[in-house]
Amino acid sequence: MLNLPATTSVDQIVKLAGGLDLLTPTLSLKDGYAREMRNFECSITGGYSRIAGYERHDGRPNPSDATFLSITCNITGSIVVGDTLYGVTSTATAKVIYVNGSLVVYTKAVGAFEVGESVKTPDAAGAVQATITALGGGEDGADFDARMLALAADVYRADIAAIPGSGRVRGVVYFGGVLYGFRDNALATAKRIYKATSSGWTLLASPNLLTFNTGSNDYVAGGTVTQGGASAVVKRVCLVSGSWTGGDAAGYLIIGAVTGGPFAAGAAAGSGVATLAGAETAVTLPAGGVMEFDIGTVDAKPLVYFVDGIGRAFEFDGDYIAPIITGNAVDVPTHVMVHANHLHLSFGNSRQNGGVGTPFDWRAISGASENLADGTITGMKRLAGDQSTGVAAITYDTGTHLLYGLTEANFRLGTFEDSAGAKPGTLQRLGQLYALDDRGVVATRAAQEFGNFASNTLTLNIRPWIQARRNLVTASLVNREKNQYRLFFSDGAGLYITLANGKMLGCGPVQFPEPVWCSCTGETPDGAETAFFGSDDGWVYRLDAGTSFDGGEIDYEFFTVYSNQGAPRTNKRFRRATFEIQSDFYATFRTTFDLAYGSTERVQQTNPNTVQAALSSGHWDEFTWDAFTYDGRTLAPEVVDIEGSGENIGIRVAGSSAICQPFTINSVILTFSPRRRKRS
């Protein structure tokens, strides 16, 4: 209760924390929670952060890494945006991105221009257009550098292409510091694998499969297999049964291009000795499907294993693919996991594993085994176990099993939770296990309770948002740097859940123009975290990169729960709001305030002309809508005047920009004067 003179000004700090909450009653909710939120995330250090953008990727230079330089010229001819400059003396070249009077800004520079030299376009054979009078130059305004960086990024963006083919991107995986993308061919008759390189997407050649019935001398990867004039390099030796030392090895070789072929049934030599069953056949991937990947060590080296729900499982080393032939009557697994030196696949409600360190051998004598879940399996993921046993989660739509054990001799599938399962594609591990089920996002953590694990639902306070999209989920990933579990949906929506020490700090919904259909994360060779997603137009995008949605503007906003300053029935005269902003570069946003629950009953409300309809609401008394630019100070307050009275206040922050860097608003200090108590 406030008992201060009406002329006394009071400051209240509103710490922005908690994220979106749609259900908790206003008077039961702490100040700083959000009632509306879009493209803001909860920062792990506090505050709400405008999310970073995303940009197209195919292995060529990233648009967000683009730089620019400028020269001041005496222009005697014509220089326009898009021209290629050529320095007559220096032989330097560059691409023009901006011209204003004598100022010329450029990117993609090769070499360095010199003062006094003539500049031609488009090359040495072109005409002289200007003389350089000074290196450098710019314009007043806090957004100049940001605008030029965005223009430079556009030039690099134009170089990048979608994965060739048709339909949406079927899968992406980051392996060994390289990104690989999967997409159907132009006729949608098969999937093809592309590698992101410095020259763009490069198609990987399809290998061949060569079956052998008996083998007495082991072939090795990198060796050769020969038969008469036919020869090929061995990529992978897939032993299905028997042994080389016993002379009864059987299986298949994955080989490269065949010269002097084809092979035929009969004896083969080279780096090993075996009897072939017949000619080589091309290894192809069926078109379509929903792809799932896991990276792990099964046979002494890191490898990728993947499934697509419409064909066999495959092994991939960044060069070749090798089919996993399990012997099931319908050999179409839907989920994959590398765990305890075994390859695990799911078929309906059946979890099966291959032999110990033998992903191609699915015989019981080699260590293959099976467990049955209580429903169709929707995901499999390794968990942290105790010192004596490994643990993995096996989920179905309405429940979860825990798989204990390290070998086929002690693999045991126990019921952990019969009311919380997982939607396909949503299982992720970030210390704890996270998944989306029909109730919302569920966390599974190590605990002292029976079974050594416990679960709880994190998203009860945004249940309407989750319920509207629970059957639209397409992909998920984790961002370890921000400690976030992220979900994506077919309508372009996403949900960033920030966690700290196993506890949720808050949820922040996002909205992308391009829907996320598949995603992956990885660690670059220099140790940085990276993430990618594939969309329905064949493009692959790099997440958490740049200032835009692939060149398009990012719309962002949040609106806080109404704050009553500890006196819900006392009017206050609000005077100013001081925003504590944190950013490394240019940032901008707009702000306005809703007073007295935004009531329109007692006073005719008007909306400012500069506010978009989707962002406007009723305001009690007078108001101000302020727009200002934050010019890159690391941490500084910005003051906005408020004109109006009411018993409470909601704070709205909004903006739309393709050049604004991510920024964090940590808190808002509200300055107000108490007035009389409300009578009605």
N, C-alpha and C positions, 0 to 999 in steps of 0.2 A: 504494500500500500504506500503510495507516494503522498507525503504531507509537506511538500515544499511550496514556497511562494511561487505564484504564477510567473514571476519575472526571472526565476532561477533557471539556468540552462543545465541540463543533465546530459552526460555522455553514456551511452550504452554500447558495449562491444558485441557485435553479432559475429560469432565465429562460424564460418561457412563449413559445415561438416554434416555428414549423415547421408547425403545424396537424396535420391528421389524417394518420397513417401507419399503414397496415394490414399492410405486408409486410416492412419492414426489420427484421432480427433485433434483439432488445432490446439486446444488448450492442454492437451497431453503431450504435445510434441515440443522438443527443444527448439529454440531459435536457431536458424541457420540451415535447417532441413529444406529441401526443395519440394514444391508441389508440382512444378513443371520443370523439365530438364531435357535438353537436346544438345548433343555434341559437346557436352562438358563431362568430365570425369572427376572422381574424387581423388585428390592427390594423396599419396601415401604419407606426406609430411603435413597434410592439412590444407584446407581450401579447395576450391573448385577450379579445375584447369581446362581451358579450351583444348580439345584434342588436336593432335597433329593430323596432317592430311595423309593422302596416299598418292602414289604416282605409278604410271605404267612402267613395266620392266621387261627387258629381254636380254639383259647382259651388257648392253651398251651403257655409256655414262649416264648416271642418274640425273634427272632434271634438277633435283634439289641441290646437287653439287655444282651447278653452273655458277660461273662468276662473270663479272663485267668490268670493263675499263672504259675510259672516255678520253676524247681529245677535243681541243678547241681548234676550229679551222676557219680559214678564209675561203668560203665556198664560192667558186666561180662558175661551177657547172651545176650538177644535180646529184645529191646524195639522199636516198630515201631508204626507209626501213625495208630490209630484205636484201639490200645490196651487199656484195662482197667487196671489201676494200683491199687495195694492193698498194703498199708503200714502195715508191720508185727507188729510194735509196736503201731502205732496210730490207726490202722484199717481204716484209711482214704482211699477213693476211688476216682478215677478221670479218665477222658477220654483223651488219648494222641492225640494232634493235630499237634505236630511238634517235630522233633528230629534232632539235629545237633551236632554231637560229644557227649560231655557230657551234653549238654543242652537238657532238656525235658520240653516241654510246654504242659499244660493240661487245660481242662475246665470241667464243671459239677462236681466240687469237692464236696465231702461229707466228712466233717471232715478236719483236717489239718495234713499234713505230718510233720515228725520230722527229724532233722539232725541226721545222724548216723544210721537210721533205714534201714532195708532191704526192697526192693520193689519186690513184686511178680506180675505176670500176670497169669490168668485174675482175680484170687480171692485168698482166703486164702489157697485153696488147690493147687494152682499153684506153679511154680518153682520160686526161687529167681533169679531175672534178674539184680539187681543193688543195690548199697548202696548210700544213699543220702549223699553228702558231703557238700552241702550248699542249703539254701532256696533262690530262686531267680536266676537271671541270664538273660542275653539277648544278643543282637548283636548290633553292631554299625549300624547306618543308620536310617534316619528319618522315614522310613516306617515300622520299625519292629513292633511297637505296632499296627499299622493299619493292617498289614498282619496277626498278631495273632488274633486280634479281628474278622477279616473276617473268619479265619479258625474256631474260636469258634462259630461264627454265623452259619456256615455250619452244625455243629453238631446239633444245636438246630433246624435248618431248616429241617433236615432230619426227625425229629419227627412229623412234621405237615402234615396233610392230606387234600385232596380235600373233598368237600361235597360228600358223597356217592350218586350214581344215574347216570343219563345220560344227555348229552347235556350241554348247558351253564348254568351258574347260572342265575336264573330267577329274583331274587331280594335279596337285603340285607337291613336290618333295624337295627339301634342301638337304643335300648329302655331300659331304666332303668339301664344303665351301662352294658348291655349285647348285644352281636351281634347275630342276627338271620339270617340264610341263607335259601333260597328257591331253590330247584332243582327238576327236574323230577325224578321219580323213574327209576329203571334199564330198565323197559319195556316201559317207557314214556307213562304210562296210567294215572298218577296223579302226582301232585306236593306234595312234602313233606317238612316239616319245621324242620330245625336243629338248635340247640342252641350251641354256642361256649362255651366250658367248659374247666376246667383244665385238662381234659382227652381227649379233642378233640370234634369233632362234635357229639352231642347227639340228637337222633331223638325224637321229641315230639310226644306223643301219640295222635291219632285222637280222638276227642270227639264224642259224639252222640247227636242227636237232638230228642227231645221228644215233640210232638205237643199236646197242650191242647185246648179244645173248650170253656170251661167255668172254671173260677176260682173264688173262694170266699175268699181265704186266701193266701196272698202273700208268695211265696217261696223266699228264700234269698240265695245269693251266699255263699257257704260253708255249707249250710244245706243239707238235704237229701230229696229225693223223694222215696216213697215206694209204693208198690202194692203187697199185698200178700208176697211171698218170694223174689220178685224182689226189688233191692235197688241200688241207685247210688247217688253220691255226685253232687249237683247242682253247676255248674260253672257260669252260667249266666241266668238271667230271661229276656226273650225278649218279652215284651208286645207289641202286634200289634194293639189291639183294646180293647175297654171296660175299665173297672176298677175293681180292686179287691174289693173295698168297695161296688160297685154296684152288685157284684156277677156275672158279665158278662165278666170278663177278658178273653182274648183269645190271644194266641201266642205260644211260644215254649220255652222249657228249653234246655240249653246246659248242658249236663251231662257227667261225666267221665265214667269209665268202669262200666258195669252193672254186679252185682252179683245176682245169683238166678233168672235171667230173662229168656226170655225177658218180657218187659212190654206188656200190651194189652189194647185195648179200655176199658174204664171204669174209675171208681173213683180211685184216687190216694191220698195218704196222705204223711206224713213226716213232713217237716217244713212248709208245706202249704197244701191247699186243692184245687184240680182241677179235671176235668174230661178229661182223655186222649183220643186222637183220634185214637191211635193205638200204635204199637210197635216202639221202638227207631230205628233210622237210622243213619248210620255212616256219619259224616261230612267230606267231602273230597274236595280237590282242583283240578280242571282240569289241565292237563298237558299243558305246553306251556304258551304263553302270554307274555305281556310286563307289568311288575308290577310297580305300583306307590303307595306311602305311604304318609300318613300325620298323625302326632301325635298331639292330642289336647284333650281338655276336653269337652265332650258332656253330660255326665251323672255323673258328680261330681267327676270323677277321670280321670287321664291321660290314654289314650288308643291309640292304633294304629288302623288306618283304611286303608284298601288297596283294590285295584282293579287290575285286570290283563287283561282286555279287551276281555276275552273269557268266563267269568263266572260272578257270582254275586260279589258284594262287601262283604267284611268281616270286622269284628271287631276282634282285637287280644290284649290280655293283657300280653303276654309272656308265657302263659300257655295254653289257649284254643283259638280256633277260633269260631266265631259265624257268620253265613251268615246274610246279610241284605236283606230281601225279600221286595222289593219296590212295587210290584204289576204291574210293567211295563210288557207289553206283551212280549217284549224281554228284560229280566232283565240282561243286560250286560253293565254296566257302564265302561267308559274308563278313567275317571279322578276323583279325590277325593280331598275334602278340608273340614277341620273343621273350621267353621267361625261363630262367633256370637251365640255360643251355639247350632248350627245346624250342622248336617252332610249334605254336599253338594256333589252330584254326577252329572256327565254329561252323557247324552245319545244322541249321534249325536250332534245336535245343541241345545239340551234342557239341561238347568241347573235346577236341582231339589234339594229340600232340605226336610229332614224329619222334624218331629215335634220339638218343643222347648225342648231340653234336652232328646228327645226320638228318638234315631237313628233307632229304629226298627219300628216306627209308621209313616207311610207315607200317613196318611189321612189328608185332608184339615182341618178337624175339630180340629186336633191336632197341626196345624201350618205348614203343608207341603205346598209348593208352587213351581211354575215353571216360568222360563223366557226363551225366545228363543233368541239365538244369531244369527248373520247374516251369520254364517258358522259353519261347524263342529268344536266343541270345542276342542282345543289342550292343554289347561291347565287352572288351577284355582289356585290363590295364594292370600293370605291375604296381604293387604297393610296398611300403616299407614293412618288413617283418622283424621278428626278433632275431637273436643271434643263432638260433638253431634251425630256423625254417624260413623259406620264402613264402610270400603271400601275394596273391593276385585277386582282383575283383572280377567276377563274371556276372554281368547284369542282364536282366531281361526287363520287359516293359514295366512290370509292377514289383519287382524284387531284385535282391542282390545276393549272390553266393560269394563266399571266399574260398579260393583254391589254396590250400596249404600244401607244402612239400617242395622238395628239390628234385626228385626223380620220379619216374613212373611207379616205383615201388611204394612210394608214400604220398603220391598226389591224392588229396582228399578234398572233396567239394562239400562244404558245409553251408547251411542256410544262415545268412547274416541278418537280412532284413527282408521281410515278406510284404512290405507296404511301400517301399521306396526303391525304384529301379532307375533306368536311364533311357533316354531317347537315343537312337543311333547317332553317332558322331559327336556326342557331347561329353564323353568321359575324358577328363584331363587330370593330371597330377601336379599340384603346386604345394608340396609339403603334404597336404591332405589330398583326398580324391574328391573331385567336383563333377557333378552331372546334372542335367536337367531331366526331371521326370514330370508326371502330371501335376504334382503339387508345387513345383517350382524348382529352384536350384538347391540341390542337396549336397552337403559336405559330409564326408566320411573321414574320421580322424582316429588316430591311435588313442586308446583310453584304458582305464583300469577296469572298466566294466567287463562282464562276461563276454568272451570272444575277442577281447583286446581292441575292439573298435566300437565307435559310436557314431551316430549320424544326426544331423539336424537340418531343417529347411531354412535357407537364408533369405528368401525373397517374399515372405508373407506380406510385407508392407507394400509391395507392388503387384499383388496377385492379379488384379484386373489386366495389367499390361502383359504379364506372363500368360494368363489364360487365353488372351486373344491371339497369341503367337506360338503356343507350345507345340502345335502340330505343323509349324512352318520352319522349324529349326533345320539348318542346313550344314552348319560347321561350328567348330569351337577351337580355341587355342588359349595358351597362357602367355602372358608377358611377365617375365621374371623380374625385369628391371623395375617395373611399376607395381609388381605383385598383384597382377590382375588375372582373373578368369573371364574370358570373353565368349559370348555366344553371338551367332549370326543367324538371320532369318531370311526367307525367300522374298519378303517384301522390302528388303534393303535395310531393315532395322537391325540393330545390334544392342548388346547389353554389356557394359564394362563393369565388373564387380571388383572393387579394390579391397584387398585383405591385408591384415597385419597381425603377425603372431597367431595365425589361425582364426582371427576374428574379422568379421566384415566391417569395413569402414563406410561402405555405401555403394549404391548402384547408380550408374549414369547411362541412360539410353543414348544411342547414337543413331543417325539416319544417313545412309549412303545412297547416292544416286545409282550406283552399280551394286546389285545384290551379291553377296558372298556365297559361292556354291562349293568352294573347297578352300582349304587353307593349310599352311604349314609354318613352322618356326625353325630356327637354327642358329648356329653361332658362326660368324664369319671368321676367316683365318686370323684376323687381328683380335678376336675375342669379343666382338660386339654382337649383341642380340639382333636378330632380324626376323621379319615375318612377311609372308606373301599370301595373296588370295587370288583365286581365279573366278571370273564372272561369267555371265551368260552370253557375252559377246566375243569370247575367245581371247580377251585380254587378261594378262596377269599383272597384278598391282603389288607394289611394295608398301606395306603398312608403316604407319608412324614416320612418315617422310614428307617433307615439304609443307607448304602453307595452304594447299588447296586440295580439292578432290579432283586430282588429275587435271588441273587447270581451271576447274570450276569453283565457284564460291562455296565456302562452308557457311551454312546458316547455324547460328548457335544462340542459345538462350537458357536462362534459368530464372525461376520465380520462387522466392522463399515463402515459407509458411508465415502467416501474419504474426508479427512480434508485438506483444502488448506491454513490454517494459516492466513486467511484474505487477501491472495494475490494469486488469482487463476491463474495468468499468470506469476508468478515468480518461478523459480527453487529454490529448497532448498537442501542443503546437510544434510541429517538426520543422527544423531550421536547416539542417545540412546533413549530408552523409559523406563520410571520409572513407574511401576505398584503399585498402592496402593491396597493391598490385606487385606481382613478381614476374619479370620477363627478362630475357636476354636481348630482345630486339624490339622492332616495331610491333605495336599491338593497338587495337582500337575496339571500342564497344560503345553502346548506348545504354542509358539507364533511365528508368522512371520508377514511380512509386505508387502503389495502391494503398489508399487510406480507408480505414473503417470498413474492412472487408470489401472494398470497391463498391460500396452502396450507391445506388442511384435513386433511392426512394425519397430522400429529403431535399436533394439539390440536383438540379439539372446538370448532367455530366457532359463534358465535351472531350474530344480526343485531339491530340496534337496532329497537325498535318503530316509531320515527318514519320509518324508511326505506321507501320504496316498493319493491316487489319488483324492479321493473325496474332499480333503482339499486343494489341490494345485491349483495355478493359476499363470498366467504370472507375472513377476516382472521386473521392469525397473532397469537397472544398477545391482549392486551387492546386495546381501541380506544376512541376517543370519536367521537361524531357531534355536531358543534357547529352551532348555528344562531345567526346574529347579524344585526343590521341595521346597514347602513352609512348614516349619517345625512346625507350630502351634502357632507362635506368634500372638497375637490378632489382631494387626494392624501394618503393617510394609511395607516399599517399597522394591521392587525387581527391579533391573536395568538390562536391556537387551541392548546390543550394536546393532546399526543399521549401515549398510554400504550401502549407495545408495543415489541417487539423483532423484528428480522429482518435479513436481509442486504441488503434493498432495500425501497423504498417507492413506492407509486403514489398520486397525489393525485386525489381525486374532488371536483368542485364541481358542484352541482346546485341546481335551484330550479324553481318554477312560480309565475308571478305575472302579473296583468293590470295592475298598478299600478307595477311596478318599472321605473325608467328604465334605458336601456343603461348598462353600466358595464364597465370594463376591469380585469382582473387582470394586472398587468405581470410580477410574479415572486412566488416563494414562497421565504422563507428557512427552511430546515430546520435545527433545532437537535437534535444527537444526541451520544451518547457511544459511542465504539468499545468493543466487547466482544471476546470471543475469536474466533479463526478457526474457521470451520465445519470439522467433521471428516468429514462425509458429505454 
